[in-house]
């Protein structure tokens, strides 16, 4: 599988050190009363913040994948909240630090601007927001996959699904074309006379000659141009800003093209 489920991602990252951008951001934090870890995952960053002297840390994640770890942390200093960002009630002017490592891009596009402003509002004056936004050149945001799926999966019949998990084409099977060029994957409806269609194939789970087409797209994630990111951060003092546009591996070890804006800002 090219992209893991959240429980699998947890298993692959639970022993990782805290994110280097978070470590860099702490030099700008002047008070350590309360922090929020947005998209807390395996709680590596949350534990680090507690170790660095924050009086209280709130870890927010839509999946309770780290419940056992959370249960072992001091309850008087740590709160584990299971919620998506869209429905969480962000308290205004509360956090000395808001840490959002690779989590902001998973806010639903239609809710992004509202939620992002709520996050900013939840940070205290002179507080720090640190995290990433995905650029419009990121592989997950492209409509066509920039590389083919593994050769072993070519020819496999795949029930095509949308990002919401609903079958399209009445549940008809799709077959990966053998002649797919390196720039995209051709998917043809095996039971339809219509010509093949270019589509963005992100992972195929093979099994018994069949598989599942899994798709992340602009309906479930948000992506931004450099100009859009600058506009989003325009009311904040930029302390560190880096644009990353290159090939590197994912948590699973698969190479993909990343286009990421890393930032540390002060309110």
N, C-alpha and C positions, 0 to 999 in steps of 0.2 A: 504494500500500500504506500502510495507516494505521500499522502497527507494523513496524519494520525487523528484518531478521535481525541477528545479532551482527556479522558482517562489515560489513554496511551501517551499523550503529550506529558501528562503529569509524571508517569513512570520514567519517561526519558529525561525529565528536567529536575526531578525532586532532589538530586544531589548536586545541582549546579550552584556555583557561587552567586552572590547578588550581581545584578547588572552593573557594568562599569559606568554607565551614564548616571545611574543613581548614586554611586560612590562619588562621582565627580560633583554631583549636584549638592551633596551635603555640605561642601565648603561654603555654600551661599546661604545656608539655613542659619538664622540667628536665634531662633527659639525652637525648642523641641518638646512642645506640649502634646500636640496631637498630629498624626499623619494618617493619610488614607492611601492604601495600596489598591489601585484600580486594575482589575483583572489579575488578581493575586496568585492564581495558579497554584504552584506547589509551596507557596508561602516563603520562598527563599528571600525575597526582598523584605517581607514583613518581619521575619526573624532578624534580619540584619538591622532594620530600623529599631527594633526593641533593644538589640545589643548596643546600638549607638546612642541609647539614652532617651528615646522618646517615651514620654509618660504614658501615652496610649496610642495604639495603632488599630485602625479599622481596615480589615481586608475585605474587599468587595469582589465577588466573582459570581457568575451565573451558574457555575457548576460546583457542587460540594465535593470536589475531588480530593481535597486536602483535609477532610474533616478529622481524621485520626491525628494528623499533625496539629491541627487547631486545638483539639481537645487537650493536648499536652502543653499548651502555652498558658501563661498566667492570665486568668480570667479578669483580674482587676486591671490589666494593662492591654488586653487584646480582645477585639470583637470580630467575629467571623460572620459576615453578612452574605447570604445567598440571594442575589438579585441581579437582573440585568441593569445596565446603566440607564436605560430608557425609563424605567419605573422607580428607580431609587430616588428617595427624597434627599437631595443634597442639602445639608444645612449651610446657610449663608455665613460667610466670614468665620469659618471654624478651623481650617487646617493650616498648619505651618508649612506642610509639605503635601502635595498631591503627586503621587508616583504612578505613571501610566505607561508601563513598559510593554510596547507592542499590543496594546489593548484598544486604543482609540479607533483604529481602523475597523473594528468590529461593531461599532455603533451603527445602527441601521441608517442608511443615507438620508431618509426622510426626517429622521429625528436628530441628525448629527449637530446641526447648528444650535438647536435648543439645548441639547445635552451638554455640548461643549461650553456654552455660556454658563450653564448651571455649575459645571466643574470650576470654571474660573471664579464664579461668584462665591463658591464654597471655600476658596483660599483666602486667608487673612491678608490684609495690607502688608506688603513686604514679604509675603509668603512665596513659596517656590512651587512651580509646576514643571515636571520633567517627564518627557516621554517621546513618542514618535507619531508621525503621520505618514501614510503611504503615498508615494507619488503616483502620477498617472502612467508612469512607465513600468510600474511593478508588474511582475508576471501574473499575480493574482487578479489584477485589474484588467488584463488584456482580454479581448474577446476571442483571440486565437492563441492557443498554446504555442510558445516559441520553440518547442521541441516535441518530437513524437513521444508517445507513450512507449513503454518497453516493447521490443520486437516480439517477445513471446506472447504479447496480448493482441498482436495484429491478427485480424480475422476472427477474433472472439465476438460472439453475439452479445450485445450489451443492451439491456432495457434502459433507454435514455430517460433521464429525470431532469427536472428543473431544479434550481437551488432550493425551492421549497419542498422538494421531494415528490412532486406530483408527476406522474407519467405523462409524456406528450405523445401525440400520434396514436392515441388509443392503446398504449402499451405495446406498440409494435417494436420488434427487435431492431437493433442497429448493428452494423458490422463495420469494424475499422478497416479502411482501405489499405491494401498492401502497398500502393504506390504513393502513400502520403509523403510529401516533401518534408524536409527538415524544418520548414517554417510553420507548419501547421499539421493538424491531423484531419483527415477526411473521414467523415462518418456518413454512411449510406444506409437508408432504411431498406432492410433486406426484403420487406414485403410490399414495397411501393415502387412504382415506375418513375417517381420523381428523381431528378439528378442528385448526386451526393451534396452534402451541405458542409460548409466549413463551420467548425464549432470549437469551443475551448474545452479541451479534455484535460482535467487536472489529476484524476486518478482513476485507476481501474483495479478492482479487486477481483481477480480471477478465481474460478472454482467450478469444477464439473463442466468446463467448456463455456461457462457464462460469467458475467461480471456485472459490476455496478459502475455507472458513470457518475462521478461526483463532481459537482461544480460550485466554485465560489465565483460570484460575479458582482456587478455593481448594484444588484438588488439587495445584497446581504452585507456588503462592505462599502466603505467610503474611501475615495482616492482623490488626490488634490494636485493641482499644478503648484509650482513654486510661488507664483503670484497669489494664489488662493491661500497658501500657508502663511505667507507674509501678512495678508489681510487678517487672517484669524488671530495672529499674534500681535497685531499692530497696537493694541492698547497696553501691551506688556513690555517690560524691559528685557531685551534678549541678552542673556548672559553667555550662551553657547548655542551655535547653530551649525549643523553639518548636513550636507546632502550626500547621500550614499547611492550610487547608481552602478551596480556591478553584480557579477555572478558570485554567489557564495552558497554554502550548504544550509539546509534547514535543520531543525532539531533531530530529524530522522536521518540526516546525512545526505539527503538528495540535493543536488545542485539546482538552483533556480536563479532567475534574475530578480534582484531586489532593487527597488527605488524607494528610499526611505529618507525622511527628514527627521533628524534627531535634534531635540531642542531642550534647553534649560532656560526658563523665563521667570522673572520676578514680577509680582503684581504691584 
